[in-house]
C-alpha cells in the first residue's frame, strides 16, 4: 500500500469490528482510522479488510 493510499484511509470511519487472526482487536465499529491502526492491520494481514470496511 502506498503512502497516498494510507493517507486516503486516515480519518475514515470504520464500519465494523476488525480483529487479527489471534483475536486482537484492530478497530472497533465507529473508530476513525489512524496511522497506528493501519500499521496494526498491516502487521496482522488485515489491511485489505480494513480498507474495504471504511466510509
N, CA, C and O atoms as a MOPAC input file, in Angstrom:
PM7 MOZYME 1SCF
protein

 N      0.85500 1    -1.17300 1     0.00000 1
 C      0.00000 1     0.00000 1     0.00000 1
 C      0.89900 1     1.23400 1     0.00000 1
 O      1.84000 1     1.33500 1     0.78700 1
 N      0.59600 1     2.14900 1    -0.87800 1
 C      1.40200 1     3.36000 1    -0.97300 1
 C      1.03200 1     4.33600 1     0.13900 1
 O     -0.01300 1     4.19900 1     0.77500 1
 N      1.89000 1     5.31400 1     0.36400 1
 C      1.58400 1     6.30100 1     1.39600 1
 C      0.36400 1     7.12400 1     1.00300 1
 O     -0.36800 1     7.59600 1     1.87300 1
 N      0.13600 1     7.30400 1    -0.30100 1
 C     -1.04800 1     8.03300 1    -0.75600 1
 C     -2.31800 1     7.25400 1    -0.37900 1
 O     -3.31000 1     7.84900 1     0.04100 1
 N     -2.28300 1     5.94100 1    -0.52900 1
 C     -3.43100 1     5.11500 1    -0.15500 1
 C     -3.66100 1     5.15200 1     1.35600 1
 O     -4.80300 1     5.17800 1     1.81400 1
 N     -2.56900 1     5.15200 1     2.12800 1
 C     -2.69000 1     5.22500 1     3.58000 1
 C     -3.31700 1     6.54900 1     3.98800 1
 O     -4.18700 1     6.58000 1     4.85800 1
 N     -2.88400 1     7.64300 1     3.36800 1
 C     -3.44000 1     8.96800 1     3.68800 1
 C     -4.92300 1     9.02300 1     3.34700 1
 O     -5.68800 1     9.71900 1     4.01400 1
 N     -5.33100 1     8.29500 1     2.31700 1
 C     -6.74300 1     8.24700 1     1.95300 1
 C     -7.56900 1     7.59200 1     3.05700 1
 O     -8.69800 1     8.00800 1     3.31200 1
 N     -7.01700 1     6.57000 1     3.71500 1
 C     -7.73900 1     5.84100 1     4.75500 1
 C     -7.81900 1     6.60200 1     6.07700 1
 O     -8.80800 1     6.48500 1     6.80100 1
 N     -6.79400 1     7.37300 1     6.39000 1
 C     -6.73600 1     8.06000 1     7.68400 1
 C     -7.91900 1     9.01100 1     7.83300 1
 O     -8.19300 1     9.83100 1     6.95600 1
 N     -8.60400 1     8.88400 1     8.94900 1
 C     -9.75300 1     9.74200 1     9.23300 1
 C    -11.08700 1     9.17200 1     8.77400 1
 O    -12.13800 1     9.72900 1     9.09100 1
 N    -11.05800 1     8.06600 1     8.03100 1
 C    -12.31100 1     7.42400 1     7.60400 1
 C    -12.90600 1     6.66300 1     8.78200 1
 O    -12.17500 1     6.23700 1     9.67600 1
 N    -14.22200 1     6.48800 1     8.79200 1
 C    -14.91600 1     5.78700 1     9.87900 1
 C    -14.99600 1     4.29000 1     9.55100 1
 O    -15.37100 1     3.90200 1     8.44500 1
 N    -14.63400 1     3.46300 1    10.53500 1
 C    -14.66300 1     2.00600 1    10.39100 1
 C    -16.10900 1     1.52800 1    10.51200 1
 O    -16.83000 1     1.94200 1    11.41900 1
 N    -16.53000 1     0.65700 1     9.59700 1
 C    -17.91500 1     0.18900 1     9.54200 1
 C    -18.20000 1    -1.02900 1    10.41400 1
 O    -19.35100 1    -1.27100 1    10.77600 1
 N    -17.16100 1    -1.80200 1    10.75700 1
 C    -17.37500 1    -2.98800 1    11.60000 1
 C    -16.11600 1    -3.30400 1    12.38000 1
 O    -15.02500 1    -2.84500 1    12.04100 1
 N    -16.27900 1    -4.08700 1    13.41900 1
 C    -15.13800 1    -4.51000 1    14.24800 1
 C    -14.19800 1    -5.37100 1    13.41000 1
 O    -14.64100 1    -6.26300 1    12.68700 1
 N    -12.91300 1    -5.10200 1    13.51000 1
 C    -11.91500 1    -5.86800 1    12.77000 1
 C    -10.91900 1    -6.44500 1    13.76500 1
 O    -10.36000 1    -5.73300 1    14.60000 1
 N    -10.71100 1    -7.75400 1    13.65400 1
 C     -9.80800 1    -8.45500 1    14.55600 1
 C     -8.69800 1    -9.12900 1    13.76100 1
 O     -8.87600 1    -9.49600 1    12.60000 1
 N     -7.55700 1    -9.28100 1    14.40800 1
 C     -6.45900 1   -10.02800 1    13.82100 1
 C     -6.70500 1   -11.51200 1    13.97700 1
 O     -7.67900 1   -11.91100 1    14.61400 1
 N     -5.84300 1   -12.33800 1    13.40800 1
 C     -6.02100 1   -13.79000 1    13.46200 1
 C     -5.97700 1   -14.36000 1    14.88400 1
 O     -6.50200 1   -15.44700 1    15.12600 1
 N     -5.36200 1   -13.64500 1    15.81900 1
 C     -5.28000 1   -14.12200 1    17.20400 1
 C     -6.40500 1   -13.57800 1    18.06200 1
 O     -6.45100 1   -13.84100 1    19.26400 1
 N     -7.31900 1   -12.81700 1    17.45600 1
 C     -8.43600 1   -12.25300 1    18.20000 1
 C     -8.17900 1   -10.84600 1    18.70200 1
 O     -9.05700 1   -10.23300 1    19.31000 1
 N     -6.98400 1   -10.32900 1    18.45600 1
 C     -6.64300 1    -8.96400 1    18.87500 1
 C     -7.49700 1    -7.96000 1    18.10400 1
 O     -7.61500 1    -8.05800 1    16.88200 1
 N     -8.08100 1    -7.01300 1    18.79600 1
 C     -8.93400 1    -6.01600 1    18.15400 1
 C     -8.06300 1    -4.96400 1    17.47400 1
 O     -7.23000 1    -4.31800 1    18.11000 1
 N     -8.27300 1    -4.80600 1    16.16800 1
 C     -7.55600 1    -3.79700 1    15.39200 1
 C     -8.36100 1    -2.51200 1    15.35500 1
 O     -7.81100 1    -1.41900 1    15.49000 1
 N     -9.67600 1    -2.65000 1    15.17000 1
 C    -10.55000 1    -1.48000 1    15.09900 1
 C    -11.95000 1    -1.85200 1    15.56000 1
 O    -12.42500 1    -2.96200 1    15.32200 1
 N    -12.59100 1    -0.91900 1    16.21400 1
 C    -13.98600 1    -1.08000 1    16.61800 1
 C    -14.87000 1    -0.34200 1    15.62100 1
 O    -14.43800 1     0.62100 1    14.98800 1
 N    -16.09500 1    -0.79700 1    15.48900 1
 C    -17.06300 1    -0.09200 1    14.64700 1
 C    -17.18300 1     1.35000 1    15.13500 1
 O    -17.36100 1     1.59600 1    16.32800 1
 N    -17.08600 1     2.29500 1    14.20700 1
 C    -17.21400 1     3.70500 1    14.54500 1
 C    -15.89500 1     4.41300 1    14.78900 1
 O    -15.85800 1     5.64200 1    14.82700 1
 N    -14.79500 1     3.65700 1    14.95900 1
 C    -13.47900 1     4.28400 1    15.13900 1
 C    -13.08000 1     5.04900 1    13.88800 1
 O    -13.52600 1     4.73700 1    12.78400 1
 N    -12.23200 1     6.05500 1    14.07600 1
 C    -11.62400 1     6.73400 1    12.93900 1
 C    -10.26100 1     6.10000 1    12.70200 1
 O     -9.51000 1     5.84700 1    13.64400 1
 N     -9.95000 1     5.84500 1    11.43000 1
 C     -8.69300 1     5.19100 1    11.07700 1
 C     -7.51800 1     6.11300 1    11.39900 1
 O     -7.52100 1     7.29400 1    11.05100 1
 N     -6.51400 1     5.54600 1    12.07100 1
 C     -5.28400 1     6.26100 1    12.39200 1
 C     -4.11100 1     5.55300 1    11.71800 1
 O     -4.24100 1     4.42600 1    11.24100 1
 N     -2.97500 1     6.22900 1    11.68900 1
 C     -1.77200 1     5.62000 1    11.13000 1
 C     -1.40900 1     4.35700 1    11.90800 1
 O     -1.02100 1     3.34900 1    11.31800 1
 N     -1.53700 1     4.41600 1    13.24000 1
 C     -1.21800 1     3.26100 1    14.08200 1
 C     -2.13000 1     2.08000 1    13.77200 1
 O     -1.69100 1     0.93000 1    13.75500 1
 N     -3.41100 1     2.37900 1    13.52700 1
 C     -4.36700 1     1.33000 1    13.19000 1
 C     -3.96800 1     0.67200 1    11.86600 1
 O     -4.05100 1    -0.54900 1    11.73300 1
 N     -3.54700 1     1.45600 1    10.91200 1
 C     -3.10600 1     0.92400 1     9.62000 1
 C     -1.89700 1     0.00900 1     9.81700 1
 O     -1.82600 1    -1.06700 1     9.22300 1
 N     -0.95400 1     0.43600 1    10.65000 1
 C      0.24100 1    -0.37900 1    10.91600 1
 C     -0.15200 1    -1.69800 1    11.58100 1
 O      0.37300 1    -2.75200 1    11.22200 1
 N     -1.06200 1    -1.64800 1    12.54100 1
 C     -1.51000 1    -2.85400 1    13.24900 1
 C     -2.22200 1    -3.79400 1    12.27800 1
 O     -2.00500 1    -5.00500 1    12.31500 1
 N     -3.07400 1    -3.23800 1    11.40600 1
 C     -3.79000 1    -4.05600 1    10.42200 1
 C     -2.81100 1    -4.69700 1     9.44300 1
 O     -2.96100 1    -5.86100 1     9.07000 1
 N     -1.81600 1    -3.92900 1     9.03500 1
 C     -0.81900 1    -4.44900 1     8.08400 1
 C     -0.02900 1    -5.60300 1     8.70900 1
 O      0.20300 1    -6.62100 1     8.05700 1
 N      0.38400 1    -5.44700 1     9.96800 1
 C      1.17100 1    -6.49700 1    10.60800 1
 C      0.34000 1    -7.74200 1    10.89600 1
 O      0.89000 1    -8.82800 1    11.07200 1
 N     -0.98300 1    -7.59100 1    10.94400 1
 C     -1.88200 1    -8.73000 1    11.18300 1
 C     -2.50500 1    -9.26500 1     9.90400 1
 O     -3.39300 1   -10.11500 1     9.96000 1
 N     -2.05600 1    -8.78300 1     8.76100 1
 C     -2.60200 1    -9.19800 1     7.45900 1
 C     -4.08400 1    -8.87000 1     7.32500 1
 O     -4.82500 1    -9.62200 1     6.69200 1
 N     -4.52900 1    -7.76000 1     7.90900 1
 C     -5.93700 1    -7.37100 1     7.85800 1
 C     -6.12500 1    -6.01200 1     7.17300 1
 O     -7.19500 1    -5.41000 1     7.26500 1
 N     -5.08600 1    -5.53400 1     6.49000 1
 C     -5.16500 1    -4.21600 1     5.87300 1
 C     -6.21900 1    -4.16000 1     4.77600 1
 O     -6.92600 1    -3.15900 1     4.66100 1
 N     -6.34100 1    -5.18900 1     3.98200 1
 C     -7.36800 1    -5.22400 1     2.94300 1
 C     -8.76200 1    -5.19400 1     3.57800 1
 O     -9.64500 1    -4.47700 1     3.11000 1
 N     -8.95400 1    -5.97000 1     4.63900 1
 C    -10.24200 1    -5.98800 1     5.33700 1
 C    -10.56000 1    -4.58900 1     5.87000 1
 O    -11.68500 1    -4.10700 1     5.73800 1
 N     -9.57200 1    -3.95100 1     6.46400 1
 C     -9.76600 1    -2.59500 1     6.98600 1
 C    -10.14000 1    -1.64800 1     5.85600 1
 O    -11.09500 1    -0.88100 1     5.97800 1
 N     -9.40000 1    -1.69500 1     4.76300 1
 C     -9.64400 1    -0.74500 1     3.66700 1
 C    -11.00400 1    -0.94800 1     2.99900 1
 O    -11.55100 1    -0.01100 1     2.41800 1
 N    -11.55300 1    -2.16000 1     3.07500 1
 C    -12.86400 1    -2.43600 1     2.47600 1
 C    -14.01400 1    -2.12400 1     3.42200 1
 O    -15.17900 1    -2.18200 1     3.02900 1
 N    -13.69200 1    -1.79300 1     4.66200 1
 C    -14.73600 1    -1.56400 1     5.67000 1
 C    -14.66000 1    -0.17400 1     6.29000 1
 O    -14.76800 1    -0.02200 1     7.50600 1
 N    -14.47400 1     0.83600 1     5.44700 1
 C    -14.48300 1     2.21700 1     5.89300 1
 C    -15.43400 1     3.01200 1     5.02100 1
 O    -15.74800 1     2.62400 1     3.89600 1
 N    -15.89400 1     4.15400 1     5.57500 1
 C    -16.74200 1     5.03700 1     4.78500 1
 C    -16.19100 1     6.44000 1     4.83400 1
 O    -16.76100 1     7.34800 1     4.22900 1

